Amino acid sequence: MAGGEGHSGSWRAAPVGEQQMIGESAALKKVLQRLAKAGRSGTATVLIQGETGVGEEVMERYLHAHSARGGGPAPGVSRSPGA
């Protein structure tokens, strides 16, 4: 997986579109590692859940960017209210 520990201990992940995710928590690092692993597998089905505004769409773009299909268009995403 691209990225690594920065000088301040922050986790810097590979770019996602025009954005770059930056975080300091071990939990975020673990999530990004799992998403990258799922993307590399080519066969994993991933369900990303969270309350409105917590970053599910950013995680979806990160997963797509780390998949074999990352160079192509991202698939449509189904969102149901309250999910």
PyMOL commands that set and color helices and strands:
alter all, ss='L'
color gray80, all
select helices_A, chain A and resi 26-41+56-65
alter helices_A, ss='H'
color red, helices_A
select strands_A, chain A and resi 3-5+11-16+19-23
alter strands_A, ss='S'
color yellow, strands_A
deselect
rebuild
show_as cartoon
